[in-house]
Amino acid sequence: MITFNEIKHIEEVISNLSFADEIIVIDSYSTDGTYEQLSKMDNVTVISRQFKNFADQRNYAIEQANCEWIFFIDADERLTQASQLEIVASVKHNNGIDAFKFPRKFMFNDKMMRFSGLQTDQVFRLFKKGVTKYRDDKLVHELLDFKGEFKILKHDMLHYSFSDYDAYKRKTEHYGLLKAQELLKKGTRPNWFHFYFKPAYKFLTNYVFRLGFLDGKEGYTICALNAYGVFYRYKALKNLLASPK
């Protein structure tokens, strides 16, 4: 796990990991007591490391692991009892499969979002050590560089990403800045298309065509904030291009 200021989540997420042979947390110098709380846990190895980007931090975490199989979880994610048992069974009887994807359900506080572009969310989180790592060119929404055969697990991982409007907005801005850094490396120059069409397309796709309106006011909020994240990405890119070299 990689963490920064996750004190409200840390005890519950660690309690989800009793099946693990070792628990390694890479903390980015939290200021809310996360590191201190982790340090009190006998079953956890916690390492402080400066955050560069998500892919870099996850790849460093992989290097610290001592076991044959690696499972990643974010602090705002939860495993059901069924998903914990499925992880153990999948590792034990993997039938030559080196990586597994989890279906993931987005929770808006305590409400499960069933649409809003989130209904097909799947993430690689369980894989053999040495078969893959996270792509260095993806600084956010990081991707495993995995080309082999994989399996999608049956049981959902729950994603408690939305706690309040301002916190989620800050998260979209943080992700937007990292995406802007990716685009800067690619030589992208923002224009009206990026500032107006792409955010509008993002909102309409998720709210209308992917049925976000069926998620009620929560669906509107998530679709609007995710569209704002697209706008902020290009605003941040414009600022990066204008800053002194």
Backbone as CSV, one residue per row, in Angstrom:
resi,resn,N_x,N_y,N_z,CA_x,CA_y,CA_z,C_x,C_y,C_z
1,MET,0.839,-1.180,0.000,0.000,0.000,0.000,0.882,1.240,0.000
2,ILE,0.420,2.278,-0.714,1.088,3.572,-0.627,0.109,4.537,0.026
3,THR,0.613,5.429,0.906,-0.276,6.286,1.681,0.241,7.714,1.777
4,PHE,-0.710,8.619,1.970,-0.424,9.988,2.398,-1.676,10.520,3.091
5,ASN,-1.551,10.813,4.374,-2.654,11.368,5.173,-3.931,10.535,5.059
6,GLU,-3.842,9.287,5.494,-4.967,8.357,5.421,-5.395,7.883,6.813
7,ILE,-5.289,8.752,7.809,-5.556,8.336,9.179,-6.979,7.814,9.364
8,LYS,-7.940,8.361,8.625,-9.330,7.930,8.810,-9.594,6.542,8.207
9,HIS,-8.697,6.095,7.338,-8.884,4.798,6.678,-7.956,3.701,7.210
10,ILE,-6.823,4.067,7.792,-5.709,3.136,7.877,-5.988,1.900,8.737
11,GLU,-6.649,2.060,9.870,-6.892,0.906,10.730,-7.830,-0.093,10.062
12,GLU,-8.882,0.417,9.419,-9.854,-0.488,8.800,-9.256,-1.224,7.603
13,VAL,-8.473,-0.532,6.784,-7.916,-1.211,5.621,-6.879,-2.256,6.037
14,ILE,-6.069,-1.962,7.052,-5.103,-2.949,7.525,-5.814,-4.175,8.077
15,SER,-6.961,-3.969,8.721,-7.721,-5.102,9.257,-8.245,-6.008,8.150
16,ASN,-8.322,-5.493,6.924,-8.755,-6.295,5.767,-7.674,-7.257,5.279
17,LEU,-6.458,-7.131,5.794,-5.307,-7.819,5.209,-4.738,-8.914,6.105
18,SER,-5.567,-9.492,6.944,-5.095,-10.527,7.876,-4.597,-11.773,7.155
19,PHE,-4.987,-11.961,5.902,-4.560,-13.132,5.133,-3.138,-12.998,4.600
20,ALA,-2.565,-11.787,4.652,-1.262,-11.529,4.016,-0.111,-12.030,4.889
21,ASP,0.952,-12.532,4.255,2.148,-12.964,4.980,2.980,-11.776,5.452
22,GLU,2.900,-10.665,4.725,3.566,-9.430,5.141,2.760,-8.258,4.611
23,ILE,2.774,-7.160,5.341,2.091,-5.935,4.933,3.134,-4.826,4.893
24,ILE,3.341,-4.254,3.707,4.338,-3.202,3.510,3.624,-1.935,3.068
25,VAL,3.872,-0.841,3.785,3.256,0.444,3.456,4.352,1.465,3.183
26,ILE,4.265,2.114,2.021,5.178,3.200,1.672,4.423,4.516,1.905
27,ASP,4.841,5.252,2.897,4.143,6.476,3.295,4.921,7.707,2.830
28,SER,4.186,8.671,2.261,4.817,9.870,1.691,4.863,11.009,2.710
29,TYR,5.425,10.720,3.876,5.585,11.723,4.936,4.249,12.348,5.329
30,SER,3.315,11.500,5.730,2.008,11.967,6.194,2.159,12.910,7.379
31,THR,1.226,13.855,7.467,1.255,14.839,8.548,0.061,14.704,9.493
32,ASP,-0.766,13.674,9.285,-1.989,13.537,10.085,-1.936,12.386,11.085
33,GLY,-0.754,11.772,11.249,-0.631,10.661,12.187,-0.671,9.285,11.552
34,THR,-0.792,9.231,10.217,-0.837,7.934,9.536,0.419,7.108,9.811
35,TYR,1.580,7.734,9.649,2.840,7.019,9.862,2.945,6.527,11.302
36,GLU,2.612,7.381,12.245,2.718,6.993,13.656,1.782,5.837,13.989
37,GLN,0.571,5.864,13.414,-0.378,4.771,13.657,0.125,3.463,13.059
38,LEU,0.668,3.528,11.863,1.217,2.336,11.223,2.407,1.786,12.010
39,SER,3.207,2.671,12.562,4.399,2.254,13.298,4.055,1.460,14.551
40,LYS,2.847,1.632,15.053,2.414,0.905,16.247,1.946,-0.512,15.933
41,MET,1.761,-0.819,14.660,1.202,-2.115,14.265,2.322,-3.130,14.060
42,ASP,2.300,-4.193,14.832,3.370,-5.191,14.789,3.436,-5.934,13.465
43,ASN,2.313,-6.025,12.766,2.257,-6.799,11.524,2.521,-5.968,10.284
44,VAL,2.961,-4.705,10.466,3.146,-3.791,9.333,4.582,-3.283,9.293
45,THR,5.164,-3.296,8.081,6.438,-2.617,7.832,6.131,-1.310,7.116
46,VAL,6.465,-0.179,7.741,6.168,1.122,7.138,7.476,1.831,6.810
47,ILE,7.544,2.365,5.590,8.738,3.042,5.091,8.347,4.440,4.630
48,SER,9.070,5.457,5.085,8.833,6.822,4.611,9.623,7.059,3.329
49,ARG,8.963,7.615,2.328,9.623,7.894,1.048,8.927,9.063,0.371
50,GLN,9.682,9.973,-0.174,9.129,11.138,-0.867,8.327,10.692,-2.083
51,PHE,7.158,11.286,-2.271,6.293,10.954,-3.400,6.750,11.696,-4.649
52,LYS,6.964,10.948,-5.726,7.282,11.524,-7.032,6.066,11.431,-7.939
53,ASN,5.565,10.221,-8.113,4.316,9.963,-8.806,3.842,8.575,-8.408
54,PHE,2.629,8.221,-8.804,2.042,6.967,-8.348,2.786,5.741,-8.873
55,ALA,3.166,5.762,-10.144,3.862,4.613,-10.727,5.210,4.393,-10.040
56,ASP,5.949,5.462,-9.840,7.247,5.375,-9.181,7.107,4.828,-7.759
57,GLN,6.103,5.296,-7.024,5.916,4.859,-5.642,5.493,3.388,-5.572
58,ARG,4.623,2.975,-6.478,4.192,1.573,-6.488,5.341,0.647,-6.898
59,ASN,6.134,1.057,-7.866,7.262,0.220,-8.279,8.285,0.075,-7.161
60,TYR,8.480,1.124,-6.386,9.365,1.022,-5.222,8.789,0.034,-4.214
61,ALA,7.483,0.079,-4.008,6.840,-0.851,-3.081,7.037,-2.300,-3.528
62,ILE,6.926,-2.542,-4.830,7.138,-3.901,-5.359,8.526,-4.407,-4.995
63,GLU,9.514,-3.527,-5.087,10.897,-3.928,-4.802,11.089,-4.349,-3.345
64,GLN,10.229,-3.867,-2.445,10.372,-4.187,-1.021,9.743,-5.525,-0.662
65,ALA,8.903,-6.044,-1.526,8.154,-7.263,-1.209,9.059,-8.491,-1.216
66,ASN,8.822,-9.388,-0.283,9.625,-10.598,-0.143,8.908,-11.867,-0.569
67,CYS,7.625,-11.761,-0.843,6.824,-12.948,-1.146,6.658,-13.140,-2.658
68,GLU,6.176,-14.319,-3.021,6.025,-14.669,-4.439,4.895,-13.888,-5.094
69,TRP,3.829,-13.618,-4.359,2.673,-12.894,-4.894,2.523,-11.548,-4.206
70,ILE,2.094,-10.551,-4.976,1.896,-9.196,-4.475,0.436,-8.804,-4.657
71,PHE,-0.140,-8.238,-3.609,-1.486,-7.672,-3.691,-1.413,-6.208,-3.278
72,PHE,-1.886,-5.319,-4.153,-1.950,-3.887,-3.857,-3.362,-3.508,-3.439
73,ILE,-3.458,-2.648,-2.444,-4.743,-2.068,-2.076,-4.505,-0.610,-1.717
74,ASP,-5.463,0.258,-2.046,-5.398,1.651,-1.634,-6.100,1.801,-0.294
75,ALA,-5.745,2.845,0.439,-6.285,3.020,1.784,-7.802,3.203,1.779
76,ASP,-8.349,3.751,0.692,-9.799,3.974,0.646,-10.549,2.818,-0.006
77,GLU,-9.904,1.665,-0.129,-10.549,0.474,-0.680,-10.772,-0.553,0.431
78,ARG,-11.767,-1.414,0.226,-12.079,-2.448,1.199,-12.345,-3.777,0.485
79,LEU,-11.977,-4.834,1.174,-12.250,-6.179,0.696,-13.357,-6.796,1.536
80,THR,-14.288,-7.455,0.886,-15.268,-8.246,1.620,-14.604,-9.543,2.067
81,GLN,-15.267,-10.259,2.969,-14.745,-11.555,3.392,-14.629,-12.493,2.197
82,ALA,-15.605,-12.429,1.302,-15.584,-13.289,0.116,-14.396,-12.977,-0.781
83,SER,-14.071,-11.702,-0.946,-12.940,-11.334,-1.816,-11.609,-11.721,-1.176
84,GLN,-11.510,-11.659,0.151,-10.299,-12.104,0.830,-10.063,-13.594,0.599
85,LEU,-11.125,-14.377,0.726,-11.013,-15.824,0.505,-10.681,-16.125,-0.953
86,GLU,-11.228,-15.320,-1.870,-10.959,-15.535,-3.293,-9.506,-15.239,-3.625
87,ILE,-8.905,-14.230,-2.993,-7.490,-13.933,-3.204,-6.627,-15.122,-2.808
88,VAL,-6.867,-15.642,-1.617,-6.081,-16.780,-1.118,-6.239,-17.993,-2.035
89,ALA,-7.473,-18.274,-2.452,-7.723,-19.423,-3.323,-7.088,-19.230,-4.697
90,SER,-7.120,-17.998,-5.219,-6.568,-17.728,-6.547,-5.056,-17.896,-6.563
91,VAL,-4.393,-17.492,-5.483,-2.942,-17.662,-5.386,-2.586,-19.143,-5.251
92,LYS,-3.351,-19.833,-4.455,-3.067,-21.255,-4.196,-3.322,-22.120,-5.415
93,HIS,-4.368,-21.817,-6.159,-4.744,-22.603,-7.345,-4.782,-21.670,-8.555
94,ASN,-3.627,-21.129,-8.927,-3.609,-20.107,-9.984,-3.636,-20.678,-11.393
95,ASN,-3.346,-21.973,-11.559,-3.410,-22.627,-12.875,-2.611,-21.883,-13.937
96,GLY,-1.448,-21.385,-13.549,-0.565,-20.724,-14.498,-0.895,-19.267,-14.766
97,ILE,-1.920,-18.733,-14.120,-2.280,-17.318,-14.275,-1.359,-16.479,-13.397
98,ASP,-0.752,-15.437,-13.987,0.218,-14.617,-13.262,-0.345,-13.312,-12.729
99,ALA,-1.572,-12.945,-13.127,-2.143,-11.671,-12.677,-3.660,-11.759,-12.666
100,PHE,-4.260,-11.016,-11.738,-5.717,-11.019,-11.576,-6.230,-9.595,-11.487
101,LYS,-7.392,-9.373,-12.111,-8.088,-8.099,-12.036,-9.252,-8.195,-11.053
102,PHE,-9.536,-7.066,-10.409,-10.672,-6.979,-9.503,-11.743,-6.070,-10.096
103,PRO,-13.002,-6.508,-10.118,-14.081,-5.554,-10.376,-14.201,-4.654,-9.157
104,ARG,-14.473,-3.360,-9.385,-14.473,-2.412,-8.275,-15.743,-1.571,-8.297
105,LYS,-16.358,-1.423,-7.130,-17.576,-0.639,-6.979,-17.264,0.672,-6.267
106,PHE,-17.671,1.783,-6.875,-17.421,3.117,-6.337,-18.496,3.460,-5.315
107,MET,-18.050,3.853,-4.113,-18.969,4.220,-3.049,-18.964,5.737,-2.855
108,PHE,-20.135,6.354,-2.959,-20.314,7.778,-2.679,-20.794,7.854,-1.238
109,ASN,-19.870,8.127,-0.317,-20.137,7.927,1.102,-20.581,6.473,1.283
110,ASP,-21.830,6.205,1.613,-22.267,4.814,1.797,-23.180,4.330,0.676
111,LYS,-23.287,5.104,-0.403,-24.140,4.711,-1.518,-23.292,4.146,-2.648
112,MET,-23.667,2.971,-3.130,-22.951,2.366,-4.256,-23.402,3.001,-5.560
113,MET,-22.443,3.466,-6.343,-22.734,4.047,-7.641,-22.810,2.920,-8.674
114,ARG,-23.932,2.831,-9.363,-24.142,1.719,-10.298,-23.927,2.120,-11.755
115,PHE,-23.823,3.415,-12.013,-23.671,3.901,-13.387,-22.578,4.976,-13.426
116,SER,-22.817,6.086,-14.078,-21.906,7.249,-14.098,-20.531,6.934,-14.681
117,GLY,-20.463,5.927,-15.557,-19.181,5.554,-16.153,-18.329,4.686,-15.267
118,LEU,-18.859,4.303,-14.110,-18.088,3.535,-13.135,-18.450,2.054,-13.127
119,GLN,-19.434,1.667,-13.936,-19.970,0.311,-13.852,-19.035,-0.755,-14.417
120,THR,-18.039,-0.349,-15.180,-17.104,-1.337,-15.757,-15.702,-1.202,-15.171
121,ASP,-15.593,-0.570,-14.012,-14.285,-0.333,-13.395,-13.640,-1.655,-12.973
122,GLN,-12.432,-1.904,-13.479,-11.645,-3.083,-13.110,-10.184,-2.665,-12.964
123,VAL,-9.491,-3.263,-11.991,-8.098,-2.899,-11.752,-7.253,-4.144,-11.505
124,PHE,-6.027,-4.136,-12.064,-5.045,-5.152,-11.720,-4.522,-4.857,-10.316
125,ARG,-4.586,-5.845,-9.423,-4.051,-5.637,-8.086,-3.320,-6.856,-7.530
126,LEU,-3.475,-7.999,-8.145,-2.862,-9.229,-7.636,-2.017,-9.836,-8.747
127,PHE,-0.711,-10.019,-8.485,0.166,-10.551,-9.522,1.428,-11.153,-8.903
128,LYS,2.083,-12.003,-9.674,3.337,-12.607,-9.242,4.459,-11.577,-9.292
129,LYS,5.309,-11.598,-8.296,6.451,-10.695,-8.302,7.394,-11.078,-9.441
130,GLY,7.860,-10.078,-10.158,8.811,-10.307,-11.235,8.203,-10.392,-12.616
131,VAL,6.861,-10.507,-12.710,6.253,-10.637,-14.036,5.873,-9.287,-14.633
132,THR,5.816,-8.244,-13.815,5.349,-6.957,-14.314,5.730,-5.842,-13.350
133,LYS,5.550,-4.616,-13.815,5.675,-3.430,-12.968,4.774,-2.360,-13.564
134,TYR,4.637,-1.239,-12.856,3.795,-0.155,-13.340,4.547,0.685,-14.369
135,ARG,3.833,1.085,-15.422,4.439,1.827,-16.523,4.920,3.198,-16.065
136,ASP,6.166,3.513,-16.389,6.771,4.776,-15.953,6.153,5.999,-16.618
137,ASP,5.503,5.815,-17.773,4.933,6.961,-18.480,3.536,7.318,-17.998
138,LYS,2.981,6.508,-17.099,1.659,6.785,-16.530,1.841,7.228,-15.086
139,LEU,1.815,8.543,-14.876,2.081,9.081,-13.551,0.883,8.988,-12.631
140,VAL,-0.310,8.887,-13.226,-1.544,8.778,-12.459,-2.463,7.817,-13.211
141,HIS,-3.450,7.247,-12.501,-4.240,6.156,-13.075,-3.280,5.127,-13.678
142,GLU,-2.312,4.771,-12.852,-1.178,3.968,-13.275,-1.618,2.608,-13.812
143,LEU,-0.842,2.094,-14.764,-1.169,0.839,-15.439,-0.025,-0.146,-15.287
144,LEU,-0.391,-1.408,-15.048,0.613,-2.462,-15.058,1.033,-2.748,-16.487
145,ASP,2.318,-2.910,-16.713,2.845,-3.272,-18.026,2.802,-4.790,-18.140
146,PHE,1.590,-5.326,-18.274,1.383,-6.773,-18.256,0.706,-7.225,-19.540
147,LYS,1.335,-8.150,-20.236,0.814,-8.606,-21.524,0.388,-10.074,-21.501
148,GLY,0.522,-10.731,-20.349,0.226,-12.157,-20.272,-1.249,-12.453,-20.045
149,GLU,-1.525,-13.715,-19.758,-2.895,-14.146,-19.501,-3.304,-13.751,-18.086
150,PHE,-4.509,-13.217,-17.937,-4.999,-12.829,-16.624,-6.437,-13.300,-16.450
151,LYS,-6.907,-13.192,-15.217,-8.269,-13.599,-14.899,-8.949,-12.479,-14.114
152,ILE,-10.232,-12.300,-14.349,-11.016,-11.331,-13.582,-11.704,-12.059,-12.434
153,LEU,-11.473,-11.605,-11.230,-12.060,-12.246,-10.061,-13.553,-11.943,-9.967
154,LYS,-14.269,-12.748,-9.209,-15.728,-12.640,-9.136,-16.181,-11.567,-8.153
155,HIS,-15.477,-11.425,-7.050,-15.970,-10.585,-5.962,-15.418,-9.165,-6.047
156,ASP,-16.287,-8.218,-5.767,-15.952,-6.799,-5.913,-15.040,-6.302,-4.802
157,MET,-14.188,-5.346,-5.174,-13.492,-4.504,-4.221,-14.303,-3.215,-4.093
158,LEU,-14.489,-2.733,-2.869,-15.266,-1.519,-2.640,-14.330,-0.318,-2.563
159,HIS,-14.684,0.749,-3.276,-13.827,1.932,-3.377,-14.533,3.125,-2.734
160,TYR,-14.107,3.489,-1.511,-14.702,4.603,-0.779,-13.931,5.889,-1.093
161,SER,-13.958,6.272,-2.352,-13.153,7.401,-2.803,-13.769,8.746,-2.437
162,PHE,-15.109,8.805,-2.343,-15.787,10.091,-2.120,-16.193,10.207,-0.658
163,SER,-15.542,11.111,0.067,-15.924,11.391,1.448,-16.649,12.727,1.551
164,ASP,-16.174,13.732,0.811,-16.873,15.015,0.721,-16.440,15.709,-0.569
165,TYR,-17.234,16.717,-0.965,-17.038,17.378,-2.256,-15.649,17.984,-2.386
166,ASP,-15.231,18.733,-1.378,-13.958,19.448,-1.467,-12.777,18.481,-1.537
167,ALA,-12.843,17.389,-0.777,-11.752,16.412,-0.782,-11.641,15.742,-2.144
168,TYR,-12.793,15.391,-2.735,-12.753,14.746,-4.053,-12.281,15.727,-5.119
169,LYS,-12.676,16.997,-4.981,-12.216,18.007,-5.929,-10.697,18.161,-5.851
170,ARG,-10.155,18.174,-4.639,-8.699,18.269,-4.482,-8.002,17.066,-5.100
171,LYS,-8.626,15.904,-4.967,-8.042,14.697,-5.556,-8.026,14.798,-7.084
172,THR,-9.129,15.276,-7.683,-9.158,15.406,-9.144,-8.112,16.421,-9.614
173,GLU,-7.886,17.472,-8.828,-6.873,18.464,-9.194,-5.469,17.882,-9.093
174,HIS,-5.231,17.074,-8.057,-3.920,16.424,-7.919,-3.668,15.486,-9.098
175,TYR,-4.662,14.692,-9.436,-4.529,13.795,-10.583,-4.375,14.590,-11.878
176,GLY,-5.114,15.698,-11.986,-5.030,16.527,-13.176,-3.636,17.090,-13.382
177,LEU,-2.987,17.495,-12.297,-1.622,18.020,-12.399,-0.656,16.942,-12.888
178,LEU,-0.806,15.721,-12.373,0.067,14.638,-12.824,-0.190,14.294,-14.292
179,LYS,-1.472,14.310,-14.704,-1.775,14.072,-16.119,-1.192,15.180,-16.984
180,ALA,-1.207,16.409,-16.478,-0.617,17.522,-17.225,0.870,17.299,-17.424
181,GLN,1.548,16.768,-16.429,2.978,16.472,-16.553,3.220,15.398,-17.612
182,GLU,2.310,14.417,-17.691,2.405,13.410,-18.756,2.273,14.073,-20.126
183,LEU,1.270,14.932,-20.268,1.016,15.593,-21.552,2.154,16.521,-21.940
184,LEU,2.776,17.162,-20.946,3.910,18.043,-21.213,5.039,17.261,-21.861
185,LYS,5.299,16.066,-21.355,6.356,15.222,-21.917,6.043,14.792,-23.353
186,LYS,4.748,14.693,-23.654,4.334,14.289,-24.998,4.295,15.460,-25.981
187,GLY,4.494,16.683,-25.461,4.485,17.857,-26.325,3.107,18.395,-26.656
188,THR,2.096,18.032,-25.862,0.731,18.493,-26.108,0.608,19.992,-25.830
189,ARG,-0.092,20.694,-26.701,-0.369,22.120,-26.529,-1.884,22.286,-26.401
190,PRO,-2.364,22.778,-25.263,-3.820,22.883,-25.072,-4.435,23.974,-25.929
191,ASN,-5.672,23.725,-26.367,-6.414,24.721,-27.145,-7.887,24.644,-26.746
192,TRP,-8.733,25.336,-27.481,-10.141,25.396,-27.127,-10.769,24.015,-27.079
193,PHE,-10.342,23.118,-27.944,-10.876,21.757,-27.979,-10.681,21.070,-26.634
194,HIS,-9.491,21.215,-26.059,-9.183,20.585,-24.781,-9.959,21.233,-23.638
195,PHE,-10.102,22.566,-23.669,-10.721,23.280,-22.560,-12.248,23.174,-22.552
196,TYR,-12.863,23.043,-23.721,-14.323,23.090,-23.788,-14.940,21.764,-24.238
197,PHE,-14.461,21.233,-25.362,-15.093,20.029,-25.900,-14.835,18.801,-25.019
198,LYS,-13.580,18.587,-24.610,-13.258,17.356,-23.878,-13.959,17.271,-22.523
199,PRO,-14.014,18.345,-21.709,-14.782,18.244,-20.463,-16.275,18.002,-20.710
200,ALA,-16.846,18.689,-21.705,-18.269,18.517,-22.008,-18.541,17.085,-22.473
201,TYR,-17.654,16.560,-23.297,-17.806,15.186,-23.780,-17.728,14.191,-22.622
202,LYS,-16.803,14.438,-21.699,-16.660,13.570,-20.526,-17.950,13.553,-19.712
203,PHE,-18.509,14.736,-19.481,-19.733,14.819,-18.683,-20.905,14.133,-19.391
204,LEU,-21.107,14.462,-20.661,-22.245,13.893,-21.389,-22.131,12.386,-21.523
205,THR,-20.930,11.890,-21.751,-20.744,10.445,-21.891,-21.139,9.729,-20.610
206,ASN,-20.645,10.221,-19.472,-20.892,9.526,-18.213,-22.289,9.789,-17.646
207,TYR,-22.789,11.015,-17.803,-24.071,11.351,-17.197,-25.260,10.903,-18.048
208,VAL,-25.101,10.980,-19.380,-26.219,10.638,-20.262,-26.056,9.233,-20.832
209,PHE,-24.999,9.021,-21.604,-24.863,7.754,-22.329,-24.497,6.584,-21.416
210,ARG,-23.798,6.864,-20.309,-23.486,5.801,-19.347,-24.365,5.903,-18.107
211,LEU,-25.480,6.613,-18.272,-26.627,6.571,-17.364,-26.349,7.105,-15.962
212,GLY,-25.452,8.090,-15.871,-25.167,8.672,-14.571,-26.383,9.299,-13.916
213,PHE,-27.355,9.764,-14.709,-28.556,10.380,-14.139,-29.344,9.387,-13.285
214,LEU,-29.177,8.091,-13.517,-29.860,7.083,-12.701,-29.251,6.949,-11.311
215,ASP,-28.067,7.516,-11.115,-27.455,7.537,-9.783,-27.896,8.751,-8.967
216,GLY,-28.845,9.526,-9.478,-29.392,10.641,-8.724,-28.426,11.811,-8.624
217,LYS,-28.590,12.587,-7.551,-27.748,13.768,-7.376,-26.283,13.393,-7.212
218,GLU,-26.036,12.201,-6.642,-24.652,11.732,-6.502,-24.031,11.496,-7.871
219,GLY,-24.812,10.965,-8.800,-24.319,10.751,-10.155,-23.945,12.047,-10.834
220,TYR,-24.798,13.064,-10.662,-24.490,14.373,-11.242,-23.194,14.928,-10.647
221,THR,-23.045,14.825,-9.343,-21.859,15.363,-8.675,-20.586,14.697,-9.177
222,ILE,-20.588,13.376,-9.242,-19.396,12.646,-9.692,-19.091,12.955,-11.149
223,CYS,-20.096,12.951,-12.001,-19.870,13.230,-13.432,-19.349,14.650,-13.633
224,ALA,-19.884,15.599,-12.864,-19.433,16.989,-12.988,-17.994,17.152,-12.501
225,LEU,-17.653,16.514,-11.392,-16.297,16.632,-10.864,-15.289,15.940,-11.774
226,ASN,-15.659,14.807,-12.349,-14.743,14.131,-13.264,-14.537,14.936,-14.545
227,ALA,-15.578,15.631,-15.004,-15.426,16.529,-16.155,-14.546,17.716,-15.789
228,TYR,-14.724,18.222,-14.582,-13.866,19.315,-14.109,-12.404,18.878,-14.073
229,GLY,-12.169,17.615,-13.706,-10.803,17.097,-13.686,-10.142,17.156,-15.046
230,VAL,-10.923,16.928,-16.114,-10.388,17.024,-17.473,-10.019,18.478,-17.781
231,PHE,-10.910,19.414,-17.437,-10.612,20.833,-17.642,-9.361,21.252,-16.873
232,TYR,-9.273,20.815,-15.614,-8.150,21.217,-14.770,-6.830,20.681,-15.313
233,ARG,-6.883,19.506,-15.921,-5.675,18.901,-16.513,-5.042,19.843,-17.528
234,TYR,-5.866,20.425,-18.398,-5.335,21.296,-19.451,-5.017,22.695,-18.919
235,LYS,-5.746,23.118,-17.887,-5.386,24.366,-17.216,-3.997,24.235,-16.588
236,ALA,-3.746,23.105,-15.938,-2.436,22.871,-15.327,-1.347,22.770,-16.392
237,LEU,-1.681,22.141,-17.530,-0.715,22.043,-18.619,-0.354,23.433,-19.159
238,LYS,-1.370,24.278,-19.314,-1.129,25.650,-19.771,-0.194,26.382,-18.807
239,ASN,-0.403,26.191,-17.508,0.450,26.828,-16.502,1.865,26.299,-16.556
240,LEU,2.018,25.004,-16.765,3.349,24.408,-16.878,4.101,24.955,-18.082
241,LEU,3.393,25.113,-19.193,4.024,25.634,-20.406,4.428,27.109,-20.231
242,ALA,3.650,27.849,-19.405,3.941,29.267,-19.216,4.986,29.540,-18.150
243,SER,5.294,28.518,-17.334,6.244,28.723,-16.247,7.660,28.801,-16.790
244,PRO,8.533,29.543,-16.115,9.931,29.671,-16.580,10.601,28.310,-16.616
245,LYS,11.373,28.079,-17.652,12.104,26.798,-17.786,13.272,26.755,-16.825
